[in-house]
Structure formats: C-alpha cells, structure tokens
C-alpha cells in the first residue's frame, strides 16, 4: 500500500504542499465530525463550547496553510516571464483540446440516478448469488439471537436504498400509528420536514457523503435529498434522520446493532411502545442496511 509520501514522489514542490494541505483538511473534518457527534442533544453549553472549538481549529489550520504558502512563494525561485507565458499558452491549448461541455445540475442528477440504479441492480444480483456470504450470515444470526430474547423476529426490508424509511413505515403500521398504506416516501417527507423546521438544532451535525460538514448554502439541498427516494437520487438515511423521526413521531426508536448493542433515539419517550429496527453492516453488497422486526411466533 502506498504511503502519502510515495503518492507525491513525482509531484512538483507546490503540488506536494497542496496535497499535504488537502490531507490535513480531510483529517480535520474527520475530527470535527467526531466532535459534533460527541455533544448530547440537549447540552446547549457543551454545544457552544464545541462550536467555538471547531471555529478555532478551522481558523488555526487556515492561517497555518496561508503562512506555509506564503513562505513557499518567498523561497521559490522566480520563473522567467517568457517561460511562464509559453507554459500558460501550452496549458490553455492542451485544455482546449480536452474541453468538455459544462454539465448542468439537472444532468448531473440524472447521471447520478442512472449510476445509482445500475450499481443497485448489480449489487442486488450479486446478493442473490452470494446469499450464504459468511460475515452477513454470522451477523444475522447474532441479531436474531438478540431479537429472540426480546420475543421478536426479523422482518426483511428490500435493500433498495430506502430501507430505513420502509422499516420505520412497517413499524408504525404494526403499532397502529399509521395505515398499511403509509410508505417509506411518506416517512422521508416527515424526516425532511422536521429537520427543516429545526435547522439550528440539526445543521451543526449534518455531513455530506464525504464526511464534510453541511453549510447553510447546502442545507436545503440536503433536505431535498432526504425527501427523494433512492431511485430518484435521494440519499440513504442515518443517525440525523433517526433523531428527527423519533422527535417527530414522539416515539423511542431502538436500533439493534450487529454486536448486540442497542442504539436508542428519543429516550424521553419511554412510556410509549418503542419502534424496533435492526442495523446490518454485511447483509448486502449495497452496504449498510436496515430491517424491521415483528412479534416472534412460537409453535
């Protein structure tokens, strides 16, 4: 496996520095995400402290990078003007040769949808061929044992990218909160509506698929991705959406983990029957997956 230094062996000194800065930014974002997730939902004092700490860490890194770039420029030999002009002209000419039309946002969305559908179809086909995949089988057995002790059984949800929302919809129909016609799309809209109406509460903890924080400019886009089904380019659900749904439905949501741990959202709603779903890491080639549960039938 290549180390970071090996990857930059053939780069110019400036490109090496820029690569170093990109890695440091990525490492910082991972640290900031961890900090955001360490704050309890109702701990406003800690939230302010973490927000201030995050701002300081970001500013410190930005200032250090600025100084390093300035020092690099001071110590770098100044190129000859004629040579610079020739290199710029050659670069522009090369870019023109390979110039491609700018893709619109709508076109990117259509391409993402087509790519997601293709990958989903390929993964589902592979899943059928590898139904006895060992890690998934062991994981399922462990989860089913936890459920059995609770008097529950596993209820399969299709691995279509909407599994979290479809699992919640199934649970709501079991406890009589909704009709059997309530769909995962309805649950998606409910989650998006709650996050929109509680922007200040959720925004500091939202990240995109690369783990980078969502800013105010991209907040509405994030909510739109929650609303859309996966087949239409929507994003999969996770912890923020579980928190939103627990608060919106005023129900405790219990997520049974592969190792037997139970993640709980909405502990304040302890007097009501909980929503119980399961989380799988290895069940399908598509990646992480949620199933629902049902009452265990005994003979």
C-alpha positions, -999 to +999 in steps of 0.1 A: +000+000+000+014+034-010+022+058+018+013+095+014+049+104+006+051+078-022+020+093-038+037+127-041+071+114-053+066+127-088+048+159-079+062+194-080+071+210-046+040+232-048+018+202-056+033+183-027+025+212-003-011+214-017-015+176-013-003+179+023-029+207+029-057+186+014-048+157+037-047+180+067-081+195+058-096+160+054-082+148+088-095+179+104-130+174+090-130+139+104-120+153+138-147+180+136-174+154+127-164+134+158-166+165+180-201+173+167-213+138+173-199+139+209-224+166+220-256+154+237-288+167+220-299+189+249-264+200+262-265+236+249-235+247+269-213+219+255-227+227+220-215+263+223-181+252+235-177+227+207-188+252+181-162+277+194-135+249+194-144+239+159-142+275+147-107+279+163-094+247+148-106+257+113-091+292+116-058+279+130-054+255+101-064+281+076-038+306+090-011+279+091-018+269+055-017+306+044+017+311+061+031+279+046+021+290+011+035+325+017+068+310+029+069+287-001+064+316-025+092+336-008+117+307-010+108+296-046+129+308-075+111+334-097+104+320-132+114+338-163+084+358-177+089+344-212+089+309-200+058+314-179+039+329-208+049+299-230+039+274-203+005+291-198-002+292-235+007+255-238-015+246-209-045+266-223-040+249-257-040+215-240-071+223-220-090+234-252-082+201-268-098+182-240-125+207-231-159+191-225-193+209-223-203+220-188-228+196-172-259+212-158-271+203-123-301+185-137-279+164-160-256+155-130-287+145-111-299+123-140-265+107-143-263+101-106-297+085-106-287+062-136-254+053-119-271+045-086-298+024-103-271+005-122-250-002-091-281-012-072-291-037-098-256-051-100-254-054-062-288-070-058-279-096-085-247-103-067-265-106-033-288-133-047-257-152-059-240-149-026-268-154-001-246-175+021-219-148+025-203-157+058-200-123+075-236-115+067-248-149+079-229-146+112-241-110+117-277-120+110-275-149+135-262-126+162-290-101+156-317-128+155-305-141+189-309-107+204-344-103+189-354-138+201-346-128+237-369-099+232-397-120+217-391-106+183-382-119+148-366-102+118-388-087+092-370-084+058-370-050+041-358-048+004-323-034+001-333-005-023-317+025-006-350+034+012-347+006+038-345+028+069-377+047+059-395+015+048-386-002+081-400+027+101-432+027+080-436-011+087-431-005+124-457+023+125-483+001+108-476-026+135-482-003+164-512+013+148-499+048+143-504+047+105-523+027+080-506-001+060-506+023+030-480+046+047-449+043+026-412+049+031-417+080+009-441+094+035-416+088+062-388+105+041-410+136+039-417+136+076-380+134+084-371+162+060-399+185+073-387+181+109-351+188+101-361+219+081-382+232+110-353+226+134-324+238+113-304+253+141-306+221+161-295+198+132-272+219+109-241+216+131-243+178+129-251+172+092-224+160+068-223+150+032-214+116+018-176+125+021-180+134+058-177+172+052-200+195+072-231+208+055-232+246+054-263+268+053-260+271+015-263+233+011-288+227+039-319+228+016-302+206-009-295+181+019-332+182+029-342+176-007-320+145-009-338+132+022-372+137+006-364+119-027-365+082-029-332+065-036-343+055-071-347+093-078-313+102-065-321+105-028-296+098+000-298+069+024-310+076+059-288+076+090-284+090+126-297+125+119-329+112+103-334+087+131-332+115+156-356+136+135-382+108+132-380+099+169-388+135+178-414+140+151-432+107+159-426+112+197-415+076+198-384+059+211-365+042+183-343+013+192-318+001+166-304-034+173-267-034+162-247-064+148-227-068+180-258-069+201-256-032+212-288-012+211-287+024+199-316+044+213-331+076+199-357+096+218-351+082+253-376+108+267-405+088+251-400+059+274-437+055+283-447+045+248-441+013+229-408+017+210-401+013+173-375-015+170-355-020+138-322-037+131-289-024+115-267-046+093-232-039+080-227-071+060-261-082+049-259-069+014-233-058-011-250-024-013-236-017+021-253-008+054-289-019+057-319-016+080-346-043+086-378-041+106-390-065+134-422-084+142-436-104+170-419-138+173-443-166+165-438-198+185-452-232+177 
